[in-house]
Amino acid sequence: MVTNLPAEAAAKLNKYSEARTTEEKIRALEEFLSAVPKHKGTEKLRLWATRRLAELREELEKERVKRSGGSRPGIFVEKEGAGQIVLVGPPNSGKSSIVARLTNAKVVVSPIPYSTRIPAPGMATYLDVKLQLVDTPPLLTPDGGVNSRVVALARNADVVGVVIGLDSDDVARDLGSALRALDERGVAYSLQKGFARIERRREGGVTLVPHGTPRFTEAELRELLNSYRIYHALVETYGPATLDDVEAAILSARVYKPTFVVFSKADLPGAESRAREAAKLLPPDVPWVMASAATGVGLEGILATSFRLLNVKRIYTKKPNAPPSPEPLVVKADATIRDIAEKISPELAKSMRHARVWGKGVRYGGQRVGPDYIPQDGDIVEIR
């Protein structure tokens, strides 16, 4: 996406990257599109700006509806539970049947393609944790295009599940089309394919933290950042990241979403061999499972994989001389005792002295630990 732009167009793009509100971003992109010259060198940038503008307008509408206290069903899904897992895929891939089997969602299960018109959320329970699964309309439209609203749902999700039916005449083609549709519209499904994150800072210059081997030098990185008037930033790169990936991070053009693939209708003859052949397309950080809504085989694997990709842990809290809570507190996997106390109550975090922990990571039950201790998934924690 990196290109030589006229000064006016570059200034408008800088204005977008510095914008903080949705309205400011919309105005900046509108001004950019009116200023950028139309030729092959700016084609990808103009296409990105047009798509991003459409997404921002939908986000603005969502904000207006929320402020007015009204509702606009069928477009956005408010998050519930420990995480939102959005299922996307081609028509008749089995998304609706899976959500119907795992949750209480009112979904339309039909052999007729494109029967699902609006997203349908439902709640599932895994290891005492509530997970929100969302059924969506087909990612690919009848005319061969991509449903931008489904992409917007994927961008907002905590985890994305790509559902591919093993009854397809070309499973690998369907999988490739779905992944390509997400990737080309700014939803990165794998860090190993190249991705960048940027955190702007007030001082300290530019720091590059590579996870993998970036395809640029630090001098080239600084030159790009300076063109956006960014002089202090932490830049993390993953895999063979390019300057295009860094620019996408600056412009919020790409987001990474932990993604897994569900090969559905696994009860069909020859299903496993077809799934394994298609799975050769997947990078190592994109897991896959086989499942059948008809028989129930593999459905638990969908929840287990979703929970793992959320990168969270369950902490069962307790008060002194009382049993632990039956429902866990769900926190990030690297959360400390202090983080847990903060989530319970800011006042508790300020007044706490230590905690006692029962579980896998301590030498004995009730071991006393400090605020910086990191408990493990399933531990019982008593904060004092």
N, C-alpha and C positions, 0 to 999 in steps of 0.2 A: 504493500500500500504506500510505501515511501515514494514520493515523487517531487519534482521541482514545481512549486506553485508560485503564481504571481504574488506579490507582497500583500495585496488586499485579501486574496483568498486565504493565504497563510495566516494573516491576522485574524480572520473570522474563525479559522480552525483553532487557533490559540484561545480565542474567546470561548469556544465551546469547551475546550479542555479545562479551562479555569472556572466554568460555570458551576454553580452549586445547586441551584433549584431546577426543577423540571422545566419551568417556563423559560428560564434563562438559556437552558440547553436548546430548547425548541427554537427560540429566536436566533440563537447563534448558528444553528444548522440551516435555518431558512436563509439567513444572510450569506452563509457559505455557499449554498447551492446556487444562489443568484450571482455570486462573484466568481465561482470556479469556471474556468474555460472547459468547453466540451470537446475533448479529443481522446484518443486511445490511451494516452498516458494517464489520464485522470478517471478512466472508466470505472475501475474497481473502487476508487475512493468515492465517486459520485453514487455508485450503487450502494455502498455501505451507508453513506449519509442519508440516502432516501429510505432505506430500511430502518435505520436507527430513528429517523424522524417519525416514521409511522409507529414504532414501538413507544417512543416518548409521548406521542399524542394519546395513545391508549393509557399509558401510565398517568397522564394528567387527568384523563377522564375518570380513572379509578380514584385518584385523590379527591376530585371534586365530588364524586358520589359519596365517598367516605365522610367528607366534611359536612355534607348536607344531611347525613344520616339516612340516606336512601339506599337502594340496592340496584345492582345491575347484574342479574343472574346470567350465567353462561359464559362469562369471559374470565374473571379472576376468581381464584380460590384462596380464601384466607387460611393461613397455616394453623394446624392444630397438632397437639401431641409432641413427641420428641423430634419429629422430622417429617418433611413432606417428600414423598416419593411419587414422581410423576411418570406414568407409563405412556410411552409414545410408540408409534409404529404404523405400518401400512394398514389399509382397511382389512377387516376380517382376520387380523393376526391373533386374536384371542385376548386382547386387553380387557374387554368388558367381562368376559367369563371369569378371568382371573380375579378381578376386583370383586365380582359378585360372590365368588367362593371364599375370599379372604376377609371380606368386610360386610357391613350392613348397608352398603351404598345401593341406591335405587338406580340401577344401570339398565340400559337397553341391550339385551343379548339377542342378536338376530343374525341369520346367515346372509342377510341383505347388506351389501357394502354401503358404507357411509351412514349407517343407522344411528351412530353416536353423533349428536349434533352439538352438545355442550359438555364441558367437563363435569364429572361426577365424583366427588370425594367420599371416602369411607374410612372407618377406623379399624385397624387390626391390632391385635395384642401379640407381642413377642417378648418372652422373658420378663413379664410384668411391665413392659414398655408399650405405650400407645404409639403406633405409627400410622400416619395418614397416607393412604394410597389414592391416587387420582387417575380415573379413567379419562381419556381425552378423545376428541375426534381424530380421524386419520391424519397423520403428519403430511402425507402426500395427497394432493387434491386430484379430482377426476381428470383435469386437463394437464396433469403432469407437473403442476406447480407445488409449492410448499405452503402449508397453512401457517401463516405468520403468528396467529394467536396460540397455536400449539407450541411454536418456538418460544413465544413469550412465557408460556407456562413452564417450559423447560428451563428458561433463564432464571426463573424465580424459585425453582425447586431446590431442595437440599440434595436430592439424589435423583438421577434419571434412569429409568428402566426402559430399554428398547426391546419391544416384544415383536418377535418374528415367528410366524406360523410355519411349522414343519410340513404343512400340507401344500405349501407353495411349490410351483414347478421350478423355481430357482431361488432357493433359500439364500445363497450367497449374494445374489443380485439385490434381493430385498434388504438384506442387512447393509450392504454397501450403500444403497440409495438412502436409507434412513440415517446412517452415520454421516454421510456426505451432506445431507440436508441440514443437519444440526451444525456441522463444522463450518459450512459455508455461510451460515447465518449467525455466527458468533458464539456458538455453544461448543466449547472445547471438551471433548469426551475423554481425552488422554493427555497426561502431562508429558509422556514420552515422545509425543509427536512434535513437541516444541510449544512452549507457553512462557509468558512473562507476567510478573506482577510488579507494580510500582507503588511505593509509599512516599509521598512527598513530605519533605521535612523543612524546617526553618533554617537549619544550619548543618554543617558537617560535610558539605560537598556531595559527590556522587559515589555511592558504594555499590559494587556489583557482587552479588552472591550467586554463583552459578551452581545449579544442580544438574550436571551434565556438561556438555561442551557447546557454548554459544558460538554462532557463526559470525561473530563480529569482535572487534577489538574494543578496549575500554575507551580509546580515543574516538572511535566511531560512535560509541554510545553517548559520550559527552556531547559530541557535535549534534546528534539528534535531539538530545534533551535541551540543549541550548537553543535550538531552533524553536522550541516550545516555551522558551523562557523558564525552564526548569533547571535550577542550579544546585539544588540540594534534594537528594532522593536516595532511597534504598530500592534497588532493582534486583529482584530474584528471577532467575531464568531456570527453565526445566527442559531437559533434552536438548536437541539441536536448535535452540531458539535463534530467531533471526531478528534484524531490526524491525521488520514488519510486525513481529510479535510484540516487541517493546512499544511500537507506535500504537498497536491495537490496545495495549494496556493503558497508555496515556489517554486514549480517546474512549475508554470503556467499551470498545468495540467487541471484545471477547471476554467471556467469563468461563471459568473451568467448573464443571459439574461432575462429581464422581458418578460414573456411569457403569451399568452392567447390562448384560443382554439376557433376555429370557427367550429360549426356544420353546414355544408353546406347542400344544397338541402332541406331547411326547409319547402318547399312547399309540400313535400310528406305527405301522410296520416300517422298519428301516429308519426310524426317527433318529436314533443315536448316531448312525454313520453320517446322516445328512447334517446333523448339528455339528459334529466334529469337523467336517469338511468346511462348513461355513465359518466356524470359529477360528480357522487359520487366518482370517482377515483381521483378527483382533490383536491389538498390542497387549503386552503382558499385564498392564495395569487396568485392563477392562475384563473383569471376570464374567463368566456365563454360567447359566443353570438351565436345566431342562425341566419342564413342568407340564402337567396336564390338569386342566380344570375339570375334565370329565371323570378322571380317576382320583384326583387329589395328589398324585405322585409329584414330588418336587415343589409343592406350594410352600412348604416350610423353608425350603432353600431360598425362596424369593425374599422372605422376611429376614432370614439370617444374613443374607448378602446385603440387604438394605441397611440393617443395623450396623454391620461392619463398616460399610462405606460412610455412614454418618459420623464415624470417628468419635463416638461418645461412650460413656460408661454409666453404670447404675450404682448409685450410692444410697444405701438404706440408712437413714438418719435415726437417731434415738436420743431421748432425754435420759439423764441419770436415773437409775432404778426403774426404768420402763422398757418395754419390749421395742424392737425396731419397727419403724413404719412399714406397713405391708406394701406400700407403693414407693418405688425408688425415686430419688431425685436424679434427673438425667443431666449430666454435665459433660463438658468436653473431656476427651480422653486424657489430656495432660493437666487437668484441673488439680490444684493443690487444696489443702485443708482450708486455707484462707479464701480461695475462690468459692469453695462450697459454702463457707460461712457467709460470704458476701451475697450469694444467691438466696440463702435463707433469709438474711436480714443484714443490712449495712451496719446496724447497731451491734449485732452479734459479732460481726467481723472486727469491729473496733474494740470490743470488750474481751474477746476470747484470749485465753492464755495458752491452751493446748487442746489436744483432742485424744480420745482413746479409739483404737481401731481393732476390729475383729475381721480377719480375712486371710487371704492367700499371701499378702506381702509382708506380714508382720511375724515376728518370731513366736509370739504367744497371743492368745486372745485378750483384748483389752490393753494392748501395749500403748504406752503414752508416746505421742508424736508431736512435733512442732507444726507451726502454720505453713511451712514450705514443703511438708511431706505430701507425696503424690499417692493417694490410695488407688487400689486396683478395682476393676469392674466387679461389682457384687459385694464389695466390702461394706461392713457396718461401721458407721462413724458416730461418735458421741463427742460433741464440741462443748468445751467448758470455758 
